[in-house]
Amino acid sequence: MTNPYKIHLNNFFETITDFKHTTNRLNKVLLKDAEKYTAEGASYFSGTSLVIGDWTGPTDNGWKLNFDTGIQKSTFKENYSTEIEKVLSREFGFAYAQCYEAFETLLKDFINIKIQSDQNFKDSLPTNKEYSREFLKGGNDIFKLIKKAGGKRLKEYSKQNNNNFKFSETFKIFSEIRHAITHSQGILNSSKIPKDKYYQGLFEHLLPLNKLEEELIKLKFDYKTCNQLLIYLSEFGYQVFKILSEEDNYEWKL
């Protein structure tokens, strides 16, 4: 019997692979560029000003008048390597956030299939909520449904697996990283990570360039960290696929 979950897993894997491919190239190109323009004898300067127009201001015979906001940024040879590190960290964070969104989409697609194909599961859900695909919410809401669909099998795999990743705790950290990138310009409030030995160790394993020592942490990424995070996201998605497939007696081996 065809596994209905597999097409969504493949779509998720394609997204992850695309970002792995792009970030790898971006990393190589920008690091090479920094090496070139910071070498002895090289020169470098880049400057940017923000020039805008007033939509409701006076015009020049209908043409919008532009003005300099006074906000500028300059990069010189002396700080070019540092600037490239910041740019790469930001782009790797954005890549992770996009792949996390794909991960949540995967979970929603899985639950949608489960609801449509398993009447017992559907009947077990509270009747005061809408569970059609367009109304499924992300975050804790979708993960609660995944845990319910996975049942005892998910709990067993969470307690014992090759990475020693507890599923709920891992999802929590993945979610908080994505939230900080998307909504707080990459700044994580450390209070979002429970002050628990397992949580703290897992966070610093996933993000080795970051320590939970300050209240506000500007998240840092390099290519190695980003690449490993995307692999972990892929593996998490695969674990959910495997669990739901086993629960529903579908072939899960790729």
Backbone hydrogen bonds, N-H to C=O, Kabsch-Sander energy under -0.5 kcal/mol:
donor,donor_aa,acceptor,acceptor_aa,energy
6,K,3,N,-1.1
8,H,5,Y,-0.5
9,L,5,Y,-1.7
10,N,6,K,-2.7
11,N,7,I,-1.8
12,F,8,H,-2.1
13,F,9,L,-2.6
14,E,10,N,-2.2
15,T,11,N,-1.8
16,I,12,F,-2.3
17,T,13,F,-2.6
18,D,14,E,-2.1
19,F,15,T,-2.0
20,K,16,I,-2.5
21,H,17,T,-2.5
22,T,18,D,-2.3
23,T,19,F,-2.7
24,N,20,K,-1.7
25,R,21,H,-1.6
26,L,22,T,-2.7
27,N,23,T,-2.4
28,K,24,N,-1.9
29,V,25,R,-2.6
30,L,26,L,-2.4
31,L,27,N,-2.1
32,K,28,K,-1.9
33,D,29,V,-2.1
34,A,30,L,-2.4
35,E,31,L,-2.1
36,K,32,K,-2.2
37,Y,33,D,-2.3
38,T,34,A,-1.1
39,A,36,K,-0.7
42,A,39,A,-2.0
46,S,75,T,-2.1
48,T,73,K,-2.7
50,L,71,I,-2.0
51,V,49,S,-0.8
52,I,67,F,-2.3
54,D,65,L,-0.9
55,W,53,G,-0.7
57,G,54,D,-1.4
60,D,63,W,-2.8
61,N,59,T,-0.8
63,W,60,D,-1.6
65,L,58,P,-0.7
67,F,52,I,-3.0
69,T,50,L,-2.6
72,Q,70,G,-0.6
73,K,48,T,-2.3
75,T,46,S,-2.8
77,K,44,Y,-1.2
79,N,76,F,-1.0
80,Y,76,F,-0.6
80,Y,77,K,-1.0
83,E,79,N,-2.1
84,I,80,Y,-2.5
85,E,81,S,-2.1
86,K,82,T,-1.9
87,V,83,E,-2.5
88,L,84,I,-2.9
89,S,85,E,-2.4
90,R,86,K,-2.4
91,E,87,V,-2.6
92,F,88,L,-2.8
93,G,89,S,-2.0
94,F,90,R,-2.3
95,A,91,E,-2.3
96,Y,92,F,-2.3
97,A,93,G,-2.5
98,Q,94,F,-2.3
99,C,95,A,-2.1
100,Y,96,Y,-2.5
101,E,97,A,-2.1
102,A,98,Q,-1.7
103,F,99,C,-1.8
104,E,100,Y,-2.5
105,T,101,E,-2.2
106,L,102,A,-2.2
107,L,103,F,-2.1
108,K,104,E,-2.3
109,D,105,T,-2.5
110,F,106,L,-2.5
111,I,107,L,-2.4
112,N,108,K,-2.4
113,I,109,D,-2.0
114,K,110,F,-2.4
115,I,111,I,-2.8
116,Q,112,N,-2.0
117,S,113,I,-2.2
118,D,114,K,-1.9
119,Q,117,S,-0.6
122,K,118,D,-2.3
123,D,119,Q,-2.8
124,S,120,N,-1.1
125,L,122,K,-1.2
129,K,126,P,-0.7
135,F,132,S,-1.7
136,L,132,S,-0.7
136,L,133,R,-0.9
141,D,138,G,-1.1
142,I,138,G,-0.7
143,F,139,G,-1.8
144,K,140,N,-2.3
145,L,141,D,-1.3
146,I,142,I,-2.0
147,K,143,F,-2.5
148,K,144,K,-2.0
149,A,145,L,-2.6
150,G,146,I,-2.5
151,G,147,K,-1.5
153,R,150,G,-0.8
154,L,150,G,-1.3
155,K,151,G,-1.5
156,E,152,K,-2.5
157,Y,153,R,-2.5
158,S,154,L,-2.1
159,K,155,K,-1.7
160,Q,156,E,-1.7
164,N,161,N,-1.1
166,K,164,N,-0.7
170,T,166,K,-2.7
171,F,167,F,-2.6
172,K,168,S,-2.2
173,I,169,E,-2.1
174,F,170,T,-2.8
175,S,171,F,-2.6
176,E,172,K,-2.3
177,I,173,I,-2.4
178,R,174,F,-2.1
179,H,175,S,-2.5
180,A,176,E,-2.3
181,I,177,I,-2.0
182,T,178,R,-2.6
183,H,179,H,-2.9
184,S,179,H,-0.5
184,S,180,A,-1.5
186,G,180,A,-2.4
187,I,180,A,-0.7
187,I,184,S,-1.6
188,L,186,G,-0.6
188,L,217,I,-3.1
190,S,188,L,-0.7
190,S,215,E,-3.0
192,K,189,N,-2.6
193,I,190,S,-1.4
196,D,194,P,-2.3
200,Q,196,D,-2.9
201,G,197,K,-2.3
202,L,198,Y,-2.6
203,F,199,Y,-2.7
204,E,200,Q,-2.0
205,H,201,G,-1.4
206,L,202,L,-2.5
207,L,203,F,-2.6
210,N,207,L,-2.1
213,E,211,K,-1.9
214,E,211,K,-0.6
217,I,188,L,-2.8
219,L,186,G,-2.8
219,L,217,I,-1.0
226,C,222,D,-2.6
227,N,223,Y,-3.0
228,Q,224,K,-2.2
229,L,225,T,-2.4
230,L,226,C,-2.3
231,I,227,N,-1.8
232,Y,228,Q,-2.5
233,L,229,L,-2.5
234,S,230,L,-2.1
235,E,231,I,-2.6
236,F,232,Y,-2.4
237,G,233,L,-2.5
238,Y,234,S,-2.2
239,Q,235,E,-2.3
240,V,236,F,-2.1
241,F,237,G,-2.2
242,K,238,Y,-2.9
243,I,239,Q,-2.6
244,L,240,V,-2.7
245,S,241,F,-2.3
246,E,242,K,-2.6
247,E,243,I,-2.4
248,D,244,L,-1.7
249,N,246,E,-0.9
250,Y,245,S,-3.1
251,E,1,M,-0.5
